[in-house]
Every structure is written in C-alpha cells, then in structure tokens.
Amino acid sequence: MNFEYTQEQLALRKAVREFAEAEIAPHVLEWDEAQTFPGEIVRKLGQLGYMGSIFPEELGGAGLGYIEYSIIIEELSRVDGSVGIIVAAHTSLCSNHIFKMGNDEQRRCYIPRLASGEWLGCWSLTEPEAGSDAAGTRTSAARDEAGCWVLNGAKTFTTNAQYADVCVAMAVTDRAAAQHGISAFVIPKGTPGFRPGKKENKLGLRASATGEVIFENCRLPAGQLLGKLNEGFVDSLKVLDGGRVSIAALAIGMAQGAYDAALRYAKLRRQFSRPISEFQAIQHKLVDMAVELDAARLLNYRAAWMLDQGRRVTRESSMAKLFASEAAVRIANEAVQIHGGYGFIKDYPVEKFYRDVKLCTIGEGTSEIQRLVIARQLLNN
C-alpha cells in the first residue's frame, strides 16, 4: 500500500483543524474541570457532516471513507480527546451497528437523524460482570405474550449514556448458548423502563459522559431487534473492527497534540542559555515520539483503507489499536517529561493529554485482549 493524501483529504484535515482550534480549544480546560458535555459543539459537528461521515449520502451521511473518518477523529482529538470519543462512539459503534446490521426500515428511521447530529447515539455492551468476557452478560431480553421484548439489567462504561437519543444494547436471549445467545436491540430515548444511571467521575476525557444505562421491564416492539436473533455479540465483534480504527485515530490525535506541544515548548524553553531542543537528550525524545506517531498513523490507515475496500480487518484494526494506544501513552509521557515541572501543571495541555490517552489502551478491548485477538488471527492463518 502506497499512501499519499488526496487534495480532498488535505482540505478536510485543514477544515477540521481550523474548526477545532477556533470552536473547541478555547473551552478545553473549562470543560475538563467542570465535566461539561459540549452539546453545542456536537450539534455543529453534525451540521458540518462529521457525525455521519462514513454513511452514504442517501441516508444523510457525508459519503466519506474510513481514512477521512480517521482524519476527523484525529484532528478533533488533537485539541480535545473528549470531543473525539463522543464522535467515535456515536459513529463507529451506535450508528454503524444500525447501518451494518439493521434492516432498511431501521436504517431509514435512525441513520439520517444520527448522521445529521440531530440525535446522539450510544452503544452498550459492557456490564459490571461482563467486560472482555461476554459470557458473563446478565442483561436479559425475553418475549412476552404479545411478542414484545422485555429487557432487564444494566450496562456500564457507556460513552454518551446521559445524553444519547438512541442506544444500541446487547442482551441475553438464549442463556444456554453463552455468547451465541446474545441479541442486539435499538432503544430510543424515552422508552418506558429505559434510563441512564450513574455518570462516572473519570481520570480523563472528562467532558465526555460515561455511565450506566438501566433497563427495568423495558418493553420493546419486536421490530427493535437489531440484526438476527442471537447474533448480537457476533455482530458486535464486526462493529468493533471499525471501532478500533476510531480508537486508534483517537490515540493518534491526542499523541499528535502532545507531540506538537512538546516540540513547541522545547523550542521556546531555555536552559543554560539555549533552547532545550538543542540538547541531544531532548532531540532523541522528540525523534522517538515522531517515529512512533508516524508508525501508528500508517498502521491505522492500512486498516482504514482495507475497510474502504470492504475487506475484513480484525487483525489489522487490532494491530493499529494496540500499537497506537500504547505508543500514544508513551508519547504523552515523554511530552510531560520534556515540559519538566510545567508538564504537571494544568495550564499546559500535556497534563490533560497524559490523563486522557490512557483510556485508549482500555476501551473497545484492552491491550491484553488485542494481543489475544491478533494471536488467534496469526495462528489460524
């Protein structure tokens, strides 16, 4: 794969960067401190077409590919990872699950409103006793006499939970079949028996809302089943292939922000009568950061390109997510180190990148799970 940006991709990067610098950057510290959800920004992103970038124009999307989508997430996250993850969870998980697995009626009902940003989506798989182990899922869905589905249970670690208009959630429909007995459902906000629960107080990405969703005798018409019965978890794994590209892009964007800040600081900060960028120890740090950043980006663009070709990317997206997330943690760590004492102060952006980026090694499959996924792919080929 020979990679070179198209003129359209360069223009997109410039447009998203300018928007993020003008509309998001002035508020980042304030939003982080107060855990303020940037609802107005989300609406503006919808108007710009960024909330539905990968969906076809006939459904209200922008008709872009995964490389363009990655660029959008990168540039938003370069300024504020909270905004990046809001868009990523909405697009790659909730909206994409409906787009890929839903029927025509479900696509027409939900995708245009999600793509426009009129509605915000969330996606709920994880539970207190079921993270990497889907067989531990306790949320259940059972048919009643009228043929409706009745959901009971709770999900945790759901991005956008408190603000979502639509939730895609997994529930057990055949307890004896373990992960092959889990189905997906689409639940609109306001459905009786469905509500957000506790909002988590997080280490980083504090302007994005992460929390519980709760089902208490939540009654859904039969048509709210998403995809085939008992194939919800299998479908979720396919959705996560694309989702991991977005998490890699999230990590790359934050790493880019941390690197940019460190490079800028190293040129300005003077010690022993010269900029610290002239010291070989600092130069070596900057070089290692730049190399890892480029490697992560190219790994992710390979997976994004393959998705655009309609190819399976389980191995490639896991590799991209694993490498990008762990490299981003290292880059943010070095950015703090280059800043010295100022890296520990909230007035400088690297402190926030350092806190925010850790999530990327955990969300949508931990680094340990990525290694397991990649190993299975390697050994089965």
KANOR-V488021 format. One record per helix or strand. SS is the DSSP state (h for helix, s for strand). FROM is the first residue (numbers start at 1). LEN is the number of residues. Records with the same first field share a line. If there is no record, write none. Layout:
SS->FROM-LEN + FROM-LEN
This chain:
h->7-28 + 39-9 + 50-3 + 57-3 + 66-14 + 81-21 + 104-12 + 134-3 + 175-7 + 222-3 + 232-37 + 276-3 + 280-29 + 314-31 + 350-12 + 367-13
s->121-4 + 127-1 + 130-1 + 140-4 + 149-11 + 166-7 + 182-7 + 194-6 + 210-11 + 225-2 + 231-1 + 270-2 + 274-2
